[in-house]
Amino acid sequence: MKKIRMDEVKRSQTVICNGITLTVGTRHIGNGKWELFVENTYGVKSIWTEFFDSAKSAMREGIQSIESEGVESFSEMEGYEYLFNN
């Protein structure tokens, strides 16, 4: 079994497009599998239900999804208005 280095437990990358900032992140969940998420500046995450064999392939999928679906699809806050009521 391949040992996971501590610096390989989580990875993230900031993506800025059209003035919108998103974080693409991965987290090692065990058994050589990685979880993928895209988080907007309000802390709302889109989490994939499929897992990936490497952090690199997960990150690639996240960035490709932003490119193909558009940054707005990950930053839209409809249904999350309660986050603005402080």
N, CA, C and O of each residue as an XYZ file, in Angstrom:
344
protein
N       0.832     -1.167      0.000
C       0.000      0.000      0.000
C       0.884      1.241      0.000
O       1.850      1.329      0.759
N       0.541      2.211     -0.869
C       1.287      3.456     -0.938
C       0.939      4.323      0.266
O      -0.236      4.515      0.581
N       1.960      4.845      0.935
C       1.733      5.729      2.066
C       1.463      7.142      1.552
O       2.099      7.608      0.607
N       0.513      7.809      2.191
C       0.173      9.178      1.847
C       1.009     10.117      2.705
O       1.012     10.017      3.932
N       1.717     11.029      2.049
C       2.477     12.033      2.791
C       1.505     13.044      3.374
O       0.442     13.281      2.800
N       1.850     13.636      4.492
C       0.964     14.596      5.149
C       0.610     15.762      4.237
O      -0.507     16.275      4.313
N       1.530     16.198      3.372
C       1.221     17.314      2.485
C       0.321     16.882      1.325
O      -0.065     17.710      0.499
N      -0.013     15.592      1.260
C      -0.903     15.102      0.225
C      -2.308     14.807      0.755
O      -3.104     14.181      0.055
N      -2.621     15.237      1.956
C      -3.934     14.969      2.523
C      -4.964     15.930      1.931
O      -6.108     15.543      1.692
N      -4.564     17.176      1.694
C      -5.435     18.179      1.089
C      -4.646     18.986      0.071
O      -3.448     19.221      0.232
N      -5.336     19.404     -0.975
C      -4.755     20.315     -1.947
C      -5.822     21.295     -2.363
O      -7.004     20.955     -2.404
N      -5.410     22.524     -2.675
C      -6.374     23.498     -3.164
C      -5.690     24.485     -4.090
O      -4.474     24.670     -4.051
N      -6.507     25.111     -4.923
C      -6.019     26.103     -5.871
C      -7.088     27.167     -6.023
O      -8.270     26.847     -6.142
N      -6.686     28.426     -6.019
C      -7.613     29.526     -6.220
C      -7.743     29.806     -7.707
O      -6.749     29.867     -8.430
N      -8.988     29.976     -8.155
C      -9.275     30.306     -9.550
C     -10.043     31.622     -9.559
O     -11.066     31.745     -8.885
N      -9.562     32.604    -10.316
C     -10.247     33.887    -10.443
C     -10.613     34.071    -11.910
O      -9.753     34.032    -12.790
N     -11.904     34.273    -12.155
C     -12.392     34.438    -13.521
C     -13.518     35.451    -13.503
O     -14.444     35.331    -12.701
N     -13.457     36.435    -14.363
C     -14.478     37.489    -14.435
C     -14.695     38.159    -13.077
O     -15.815     38.554    -12.752
N     -13.637     38.286    -12.290
C     -13.723     38.927    -10.987
C     -14.299     38.050     -9.887
O     -14.482     38.515     -8.762
N     -14.588     36.789    -10.191
C     -15.156     35.856     -9.215
C     -14.063     34.895     -8.769
O     -13.358     34.316     -9.595
N     -13.929     34.731     -7.450
C     -12.902     33.848     -6.888
C     -13.540     32.548     -6.413
O     -14.527     32.560     -5.677
N     -12.975     31.447     -6.835
C     -13.393     30.116     -6.400
C     -12.166     29.359     -5.907
O     -11.043     29.635     -6.329
N     -12.389     28.410     -5.019
C     -11.329     27.515     -4.581
C     -11.668     26.107     -5.052
O     -12.737     25.580     -4.746
N     -10.750     25.508     -5.797
C     -10.878     24.108     -6.199
C     -10.036     23.321     -5.213
O      -8.849     23.598     -5.041
N     -10.652     22.338     -4.563
C      -9.924     21.607     -3.534
C     -10.151     20.109     -3.599
O     -11.162     19.634     -4.116
N      -9.194     19.385     -3.068
C      -9.291     17.934     -2.966
C      -8.931     17.524     -1.545
O      -8.218     18.227     -0.828
N      -9.442     16.380     -1.171
C      -9.140     15.836      0.153
C      -9.028     14.329      0.027
O      -9.898     13.674     -0.547
N      -7.951     13.787      0.569
C      -7.762     12.333      0.552
C      -8.744     11.707      1.521
O      -8.790     12.089      2.690
N      -9.538     10.741      1.048
C     -10.570     10.138      1.895
C     -10.270      8.680      2.232
O     -11.105      7.997      2.825
N      -9.096      8.203      1.863
C      -8.706      6.832      2.165
C      -8.809      5.927      0.958
O      -9.433      6.279     -0.043
N      -8.202      4.775      1.055
C      -8.208      3.775     -0.015
C      -7.759      4.346     -1.355
O      -8.234      3.914     -2.405
N      -6.847      5.315     -1.324
C      -6.323      5.886     -2.555
C      -7.317      6.742     -3.313
O      -7.116      6.994     -4.501
N      -8.375      7.196     -2.677
C      -9.407      7.990     -3.341
C      -9.386      9.431     -2.845
O      -9.036      9.713     -1.699
N      -9.771     10.330     -3.741
C      -9.779     11.759     -3.471
C     -11.157     12.342     -3.742
O     -11.802     12.013     -4.737
N     -11.599     13.218     -2.837
C     -12.853     13.943     -2.979
C     -12.546     15.293     -3.630
O     -11.491     15.877     -3.386
N     -13.466     15.782     -4.453
C     -13.307     17.069     -5.133
C     -14.406     18.018     -4.711
O     -15.559     17.615     -4.555
N     -14.051     19.290     -4.524
C     -15.059     20.318     -4.273
C     -14.623     21.633     -4.896
O     -13.435     21.886     -5.096
N     -15.619     22.469     -5.198
C     -15.392     23.848     -5.605
C     -16.148     24.712     -4.604
O     -17.347     24.526     -4.393
N     -15.442     25.657     -3.990
C     -16.027     26.507     -2.952
C     -16.016     27.964     -3.390
O     -15.012     28.460     -3.901
N     -17.146     28.652     -3.187
C     -17.182     30.072     -3.525
C     -16.799     30.921     -2.310
O     -16.517     30.384     -1.239
N     -16.790     32.233     -2.478
C     -16.322     33.122     -1.411
C     -17.260     33.161     -0.213
O     -16.873     33.659      0.844
N     -18.475     32.653     -0.345
C     -19.417     32.595      0.773
C     -19.316     31.281      1.546
O     -20.034     31.077      2.524
N     -18.430     30.394      1.111
C     -18.250     29.121      1.793
C     -19.171     28.017      1.309
O     -19.204     26.932      1.891
N     -19.930     28.287      0.233
C     -20.822     27.273     -0.326
C     -19.995     26.370     -1.242
O     -19.309     26.842     -2.149
N     -20.077     25.053     -0.984
C     -19.284     24.092     -1.737
C     -20.155     23.246     -2.656
O     -21.251     22.824     -2.289
N     -19.646     23.014     -3.845
C     -20.181     21.985     -4.741
C     -19.254     20.795     -4.578
O     -18.065     20.882     -4.882
N     -19.798     19.676     -4.097
C     -18.979     18.494     -3.816
C     -19.365     17.389     -4.783
O     -20.542     17.051     -4.916
N     -18.378     16.834     -5.450
C     -18.612     15.756     -6.411
C     -18.987     14.472     -5.666
O     -18.505     14.219     -4.562
N     -19.840     13.682     -6.277
C     -20.217     12.401     -5.676
C     -19.344     11.267     -6.171
O     -19.372     10.174     -5.606
N     -18.570     11.510     -7.214
C     -17.610     10.507     -7.661
C     -16.258     10.838     -7.048
O     -15.967     11.998     -6.758
N     -15.445      9.823     -6.855
C     -14.126     10.010     -6.275
C     -13.064      9.772     -7.338
O     -13.329      9.146     -8.364
N     -11.876     10.270     -7.088
C     -10.795     10.251     -8.067
C      -9.605      9.478     -7.518
O      -9.421      9.362     -6.306
N      -8.800      8.951     -8.441
C      -7.642      8.142     -8.058
C      -6.435      8.975     -7.639
O      -5.489      8.450     -7.052
N      -6.467     10.268     -7.939
C      -5.354     11.135     -7.540
C      -5.864     12.557     -7.345
O      -6.896     12.948     -7.891
N      -5.116     13.318     -6.554
C      -5.452     14.726     -6.355
C      -5.341     15.473     -7.674
O      -6.143     16.363     -7.958
N      -4.359     15.116     -8.472
C      -4.142     15.783     -9.751
C      -5.334     15.601    -10.688
O      -5.775     16.562    -11.320
N      -5.853     14.389    -10.783
C      -6.996     14.161    -11.677
C      -8.248     14.849    -11.131
O      -9.072     15.321    -11.914
N      -8.407     14.916     -9.822
C      -9.543     15.625     -9.229
C      -9.449     17.120     -9.520
O     -10.434     17.736     -9.927
N      -8.281     17.700     -9.315
C      -8.093     19.126     -9.585
C      -8.350     19.442    -11.054
O      -8.985     20.445    -11.382
N      -7.856     18.587    -11.926
C      -8.067     18.777    -13.365
C      -9.563     18.799    -13.690
O     -10.021     19.649    -14.453
N     -10.317     17.870    -13.113
C     -11.766     17.805    -13.337
C     -12.462     19.058    -12.814
O     -13.360     19.584    -13.473
N     -12.065     19.537    -11.651
C     -12.660     20.740    -11.090
C     -12.448     21.957    -11.970
O     -13.380     22.723    -12.212
N     -11.239     22.135    -12.445
C     -10.924     23.280    -13.306
C     -11.637     23.151    -14.644
O     -12.155     24.142    -15.160
N     -11.676     21.957    -15.216
C     -12.401     21.752    -16.471
C     -13.894     22.023    -16.308
O     -14.534     22.547    -17.219
N     -14.446     21.671    -15.155
C     -15.871     21.931    -14.896
C     -16.152     23.425    -14.830
O     -17.165     23.888    -15.353
N     -15.269     24.180    -14.194
C     -15.430     25.633    -14.144
C     -15.363     26.212    -15.548
O     -16.155     27.084    -15.905
N     -14.416     25.725    -16.347
C     -14.272     26.210    -17.720
C     -15.490     25.875    -18.576
O     -15.941     26.705    -19.364
N     -16.021     24.672    -18.425
C     -17.132     24.254    -19.291
C     -18.493     24.758    -18.805
O     -19.348     25.087    -19.627
N     -18.712     24.825    -17.493
C     -20.005     25.231    -16.952
C     -20.085     26.729    -16.667
O     -21.174     27.289    -16.538
N     -18.937     27.363    -16.570
C     -18.893     28.780    -16.273
C     -18.746     29.037    -14.790
O     -19.315     28.325    -13.964
N     -17.987     30.048    -14.463
C     -17.710     30.383    -13.067
C     -18.996     30.765    -12.334
O     -19.117     30.539    -11.130
N     -19.945     31.336    -13.052
C     -21.193     31.770    -12.424
C     -21.991     30.598    -11.853
O     -22.690     30.758    -10.853
N     -21.895     29.432    -12.471
C     -22.657     28.286    -11.974
C     -22.174     27.830    -10.591
O     -22.899     27.131     -9.882
N     -20.966     28.219    -10.209
C     -20.436     27.870     -8.891
C     -20.537     29.030     -7.906
O     -20.334     28.850     -6.705
N     -20.851     30.217     -8.413
C     -20.929     31.383     -7.534
C     -22.360     31.861     -7.330
O     -22.594     32.741     -6.502
N     -23.311     31.313     -8.054
C     -24.725     31.689     -7.911
C     -25.191     31.395     -6.495
O     -24.943     30.312     -5.965
N     -25.870     32.364     -5.879
C     -26.271     32.214     -4.481
C     -27.779     32.033     -4.304
O     -28.270     32.106     -3.177
N     -28.519     31.800     -5.376
C     -29.956     31.587     -5.251
C     -30.227     30.385     -4.340
O     -29.684     29.298     -4.540
N     -31.067     30.606     -3.351
C     -31.359     29.559     -2.380
C     -30.484     29.637     -1.139
O     -30.717     28.923     -0.164
N     -29.479     30.503     -1.174
C     -28.571     30.654     -0.036
C     -28.608     32.072      0.520
O     -27.664     32.501      1.183
N     -29.684     32.797      0.258
C     -29.790     34.185      0.695
C     -29.653     34.323      2.211
O     -29.201     35.360      2.697
N     -30.034     33.302      2.952
C     -29.950     33.357      4.409
C     -28.525     33.586      4.905
O     -28.324     34.021      6.039
N     -27.547     33.299      4.068
C     -26.154     33.532      4.467
C     -25.841     35.024      4.570
O     -24.879     35.412      5.232
N     -26.649     35.860      3.918
C     -26.409     37.298      3.935
C     -27.116     37.996      5.087
O     -26.842     39.165      5.357
N     -28.018     37.304      5.768
C     -28.779     37.894      6.873
C     -28.025     37.706      8.173
O     -28.137     36.667      8.823
N     -27.263     38.705      8.544
C     -26.471     38.629      9.781
C     -27.159     39.331     10.908
O     -26.638     39.368     12.023
